[in-house]
Amino acid sequence: MANHTETTLGNKSNLISVVIPVYNEAAVLEETHRRLSATIDQMPNEFELVYVNDGSSDNTNGIIHSLHKTDPRVALVNLSRNFGKEIALTAGLEHANGDAVIIIDADLQDPPELIPELVQKWQQGFDVVYATRKKRHGETWLKKTTAALFYRLMLNISRIQIPRDTGDFRILSRRAVAAVTQFREHHRFMKGLFAWIGYRQTSISYDRDPRYGGESKWNYWQLWNFALEGITSFTVAPLKISTYLGIITAAGAFIYGAIIIMKTLLYGADMPGYPSLMVVILFLGGIQLIGLGILGEYIGRTFNEAKNRPLYFVDEYLPRGTVITGD
């Protein structure tokens, strides 16, 4: 990675990097590159296209090699295995050489044709310009609903104001990239990190398109775990809720016990019912297990971070403007 200094925003010779994390996107990758090229060919800036292959098992890596041979703007960061999208994004940011860096997915749900608008906002002096979705075409009502609930939950429980209905599609200034790449945590929620760094931020709105081809790599179980990453990375609210729930439960048990004692003193011994006893035991046991589970999530993440392992390994790096020969 090269060292950078801030350049004049209005300088049309600014190098702009486009980071594209890819995982098994052979069905769409060539069309993605065609639309990216058609867009940036109309712009005065110099570009590099940094494809990060996150351990794909299809022909994604071979297609990127072919693009690298024919387009001098293409760079390849081939990771040694699948590390996950958040780590792949980090690898792309750390290998991007531009004065500004654009992040875009390869599935064409985020239209490359918005890149000029992102660049224009950056040239006005903004460090982060993120694209907010007005509509999400091609997604089920369940996914739209759960996504909306997640972003609203994060707004209510986290001190970091993460923009609603916003993905990774955005442009970052060089100093914003330098700030984000200082984070070395393994449990990464990049949308939260982009918001955490501060600086001048603004948004543009757009309608998100359906996938051009292939299938989504995110199932609902993975989305659930991703939501847990976001919640546990940017708030301890679940721990506080667990504490308050324990206090409320203990207070309820104390009041209920006092009522039983008063009834016994006033009306004599009362034969306790087995069903009500089991309900109380199971309820208290469930509350305890929930509390232990929440605590375990945080302890497990602390354990993983304490090992201080590298974020990723690169199997192959081909910078832009190089030529490879042979197969």
C-alpha positions in Angstrom: 0.0 0.0 0.0 1.3 3.4 -0.9 1.3 6.4 1.3 -1.1 9.2 0.4 -1.6 12.9 1.0 -4.7 14.8 0.4 -5.0 16.2 -3.1 -7.0 19.1 -4.5 -10.6 17.9 -4.8 -11.2 19.7 -8.1 -8.2 18.0 -9.7 -9.5 15.9 -12.6 -6.4 13.7 -12.6 -7.4 12.3 -9.2 -7.0 8.5 -9.1 -10.3 6.8 -7.9 -10.3 3.2 -6.8 -13.4 1.0 -7.1 -13.4 -1.9 -4.7 -15.6 -4.9 -5.8 -15.7 -7.8 -3.3 -16.7 -11.0 -5.2 -17.7 -14.5 -4.0 -18.9 -17.0 -6.7 -20.1 -14.2 -9.0 -19.0 -15.8 -12.3 -22.5 -15.5 -13.7 -22.6 -11.7 -13.5 -18.9 -10.5 -13.3 -18.4 -9.8 -17.0 -21.6 -7.7 -17.2 -20.5 -5.9 -14.0 -17.2 -5.0 -15.5 -18.9 -3.9 -18.8 -21.2 -1.5 -17.0 -18.4 -0.2 -14.7 -16.2 0.4 -17.7 -19.0 2.1 -19.7 -19.6 4.5 -16.7 -16.0 5.4 -15.9 -15.0 5.8 -19.6 -17.2 8.9 -19.6 -15.5 10.5 -16.7 -12.3 12.5 -16.7 -10.8 10.8 -13.6 -8.2 8.0 -13.7 -9.6 4.8 -12.3 -8.5 1.4 -10.9 -10.9 -1.5 -10.4 -9.9 -3.6 -7.4 -11.6 -7.0 -7.5 -11.3 -8.9 -4.2 -11.9 -12.6 -4.8 -13.1 -13.9 -1.4 -12.3 -17.6 -1.9 -14.7 -18.3 -4.8 -15.2 -21.9 -5.8 -16.5 -21.1 -9.3 -14.7 -19.5 -12.2 -14.7 -16.0 -10.6 -10.9 -15.9 -10.3 -10.3 -17.0 -13.9 -12.7 -14.3 -15.2 -10.8 -11.6 -13.1 -7.5 -12.9 -14.6 -8.9 -12.5 -18.1 -10.1 -8.9 -17.2 -6.7 -8.1 -15.8 -5.1 -9.2 -19.1 -7.3 -7.0 -21.3 -8.0 -4.0 -19.0 -4.9 -2.2 -17.4 -7.2 -0.6 -14.8 -8.0 -4.0 -13.2 -6.3 -5.1 -10.0 -6.8 -8.5 -8.3 -6.6 -9.3 -4.6 -7.1 -13.1 -4.4 -7.6 -14.1 -0.7 -6.3 -17.5 0.4 -9.8 -18.6 1.4 -13.3 -17.3 2.1 -13.0 -14.8 5.0 -16.4 -13.2 4.6 -17.5 -10.0 2.9 -16.5 -7.6 5.7 -12.9 -8.8 5.7 -12.9 -8.8 1.9 -14.0 -5.2 1.9 -11.1 -4.4 4.3 -8.6 -6.2 2.1 -9.9 -4.1 -0.9 -9.6 -0.8 1.0 -6.0 -1.7 2.1 -5.0 -2.4 -1.5 -6.7 0.6 -3.0 -4.4 3.4 -4.1 -6.9 6.0 -5.1 -7.4 9.5 -3.7 -11.0 8.3 -3.1 -12.4 4.8 -2.9 -15.8 3.6 -4.1 -17.3 0.4 -2.8 -19.8 -1.5 -4.9 -21.1 -5.1 -5.0 -20.7 -7.2 -8.1 -24.4 -8.3 -8.3 -25.5 -5.0 -10.0 -28.2 -4.3 -7.4 -26.3 -1.1 -6.9 -26.1 0.6 -10.3 -22.6 1.7 -11.4 -24.2 4.6 -13.3 -24.5 6.4 -9.9 -20.7 6.6 -9.6 -20.5 10.1 -11.2 -22.9 11.5 -8.7 -20.9 10.0 -5.8 -17.7 11.5 -7.2 -19.4 14.9 -7.6 -20.4 14.9 -3.9 -16.9 13.9 -2.9 -15.4 16.7 -5.0 -17.7 19.1 -3.0 -15.7 18.2 0.1 -17.5 15.3 1.7 -15.4 12.4 3.2 -18.2 9.8 3.0 -21.1 9.8 0.5 -23.4 6.8 1.0 -26.2 5.6 -1.2 -29.6 5.2 0.5 -32.2 2.9 -0.9 -35.6 4.3 -1.7 -36.9 1.0 -3.0 -35.5 -2.5 -2.9 -36.6 -4.3 -6.1 -36.3 -8.1 -6.3 -36.3 -8.7 -2.5 -39.0 -10.5 -0.5 -41.3 -8.7 1.9 -39.7 -10.6 4.7 -36.2 -9.5 3.9 -37.4 -5.9 3.5 -39.2 -6.0 6.8 -36.4 -7.5 8.8 -33.9 -5.1 7.3 -36.0 -2.1 8.2 -36.5 -3.4 11.7 -32.8 -4.0 12.1 -31.8 -0.5 11.1 -34.4 1.1 13.3 -33.3 -1.1 16.2 -29.7 0.0 15.7 -30.8 3.7 15.7 -32.5 3.2 19.0 -29.9 1.2 21.0 -26.6 2.4 19.6 -24.9 5.8 20.2 -23.6 5.6 16.6 -26.2 6.8 14.1 -26.0 4.2 11.3 -28.0 5.5 8.3 -31.2 3.7 7.6 -31.6 1.5 4.5 -28.0 2.0 3.5 -25.6 -0.7 2.4 -21.9 -0.6 1.5 -22.3 1.3 -1.8 -20.5 4.6 -1.1 -17.4 6.7 -1.8 -14.7 7.4 0.8 -12.1 10.1 0.8 -8.5 9.1 1.4 -8.5 10.2 5.0 -11.7 8.2 5.6 -10.1 5.1 4.1 -7.1 5.6 6.3 -9.3 5.9 9.4 -11.3 2.8 8.6 -8.3 0.6 7.9 -6.9 1.4 11.4 -9.6 -0.9 12.8 -8.2 -4.4 13.3 -11.1 -6.2 14.9 -12.2 -9.5 13.4 -15.9 -9.1 14.2 -16.5 -6.3 11.8 -19.7 -4.4 10.9 -18.4 -2.1 8.2 -21.6 0.0 8.0 -21.1 0.9 11.6 -17.4 1.6 11.2 -18.1 3.9 8.3 -20.5 5.9 10.6 -18.1 5.7 13.6 -15.3 7.6 12.0 -17.3 10.7 11.6 -16.0 13.4 9.2 -18.3 15.1 6.7 -20.9 12.7 5.5 -23.9 13.0 3.2 -26.2 10.7 1.1 -27.7 10.2 -2.3 -30.9 8.3 -2.9 -31.6 5.6 -5.5 -33.8 2.6 -6.3 -32.0 -0.7 -5.8 -32.3 -3.1 -8.7 -32.8 -6.9 -8.5 -29.7 -9.1 -8.9 -28.6 -9.3 -12.6 -27.6 -13.0 -12.3 -26.7 -15.7 -9.9 -28.1 -16.2 -6.4 -27.7 -14.2 -3.2 -25.0 -15.6 -0.9 -26.9 -14.5 2.2 -29.5 -16.8 3.7 -31.6 -15.8 6.7 -29.4 -17.6 9.2 -26.4 -15.6 7.9 -28.3 -12.4 8.0 -29.3 -13.2 11.6 -25.6 -13.7 12.5 -24.7 -10.5 10.6 -27.3 -8.6 12.7 -25.8 -10.0 15.9 -22.4 -8.7 14.7 -23.8 -5.3 14.2 -25.5 -5.2 17.6 -22.7 -6.6 19.7 -20.1 -4.5 17.9 -21.7 -1.1 18.6 -23.7 -1.4 21.8 -23.9 -3.2 25.1 -27.6 -2.7 25.3 -28.4 -6.5 25.3 -26.3 -6.8 28.4 -28.2 -3.9 30.0 -31.5 -5.4 29.0 -30.5 -8.7 30.5 -29.6 -6.9 33.8 -32.9 -5.0 33.9 -34.8 -8.2 33.1 -33.1 -10.0 35.9 -33.9 -7.1 38.3 -37.6 -7.1 37.2 -37.8 -10.9 37.6 -36.2 -10.9 41.0 -38.5 -8.1 42.1 -41.5 -10.0 40.9 -40.4 -13.1 42.6 -39.9 -11.2 45.9 -43.4 -9.7 45.7 -44.9 -13.0 44.8 -43.1 -14.6 47.8 -44.4 -11.9 50.1 -47.9 -12.5 48.9 -47.7 -16.2 49.6 -46.3 -15.5 53.1 -49.1 -13.1 53.9 -51.8 -15.5 52.6 -50.3 -18.3 54.7 -50.3 -16.1 57.8 -53.8 -14.9 57.3 -55.6 -18.0 55.9 -53.3 -20.9 56.8 -51.2 -23.2 54.7 -52.0 -23.4 51.0 -51.2 -26.5 48.9 -49.0 -25.3 46.1 -50.0 -26.4 42.6 -47.5 -28.4 40.5 -48.3 -26.7 37.2 -47.8 -23.2 38.6 -44.5 -24.3 40.2 -43.2 -25.7 36.9 -44.2 -22.5 35.1 -42.2 -20.4 37.5 -39.2 -22.7 37.4 -39.2 -22.9 33.6 -39.7 -19.1 33.3 -36.8 -18.3 35.6 -34.6 -20.9 33.9 -35.4 -19.4 30.5 -34.5 -15.9 31.7 -31.2 -17.2 33.1 -30.3 -19.0 29.9 -31.1 -16.0 27.8 -28.8 -13.9 30.0 -26.0 -16.5 29.8 -26.4 -16.6 26.0 -26.1 -12.8 25.7 -23.1 -12.8 27.9 -21.6 -15.7 25.9 -21.9 -13.7 22.7 -19.8 -10.9 24.1 -17.3 -13.2 25.8 -16.9 -15.3 22.6 -16.1 -12.1 20.6 -13.6 -11.0 23.2 -11.9 -14.4 23.1 -11.6 -14.2 19.3 -10.2 -10.7 19.4 -7.7 -11.6 22.2 -6.0 -14.1 19.8 -5.0 -11.2 17.6 -4.8 -13.3 14.4 -4.3 -11.6 11.1 -7.4 -10.4 9.4 -6.7 -12.3 6.1 -4.0 -13.7 3.9 -3.5 -12.9 0.2 -2.8 -15.8 -2.1 -2.2 -13.5 -5.1 -2.1 -9.8 -5.7 -1.9 -8.3 -9.2 -1.8 -4.5 -9.3 -3.3 -2.5 -12.1 -1.3 -2.0 -15.2 0.7 -5.2 -15.0 0.7 -8.0 -17.6 0.7 -11.7 -16.8 1.6 -14.4 -19.2 0.8 -18.1 -19.5 -2.3 -19.9 -18.0 
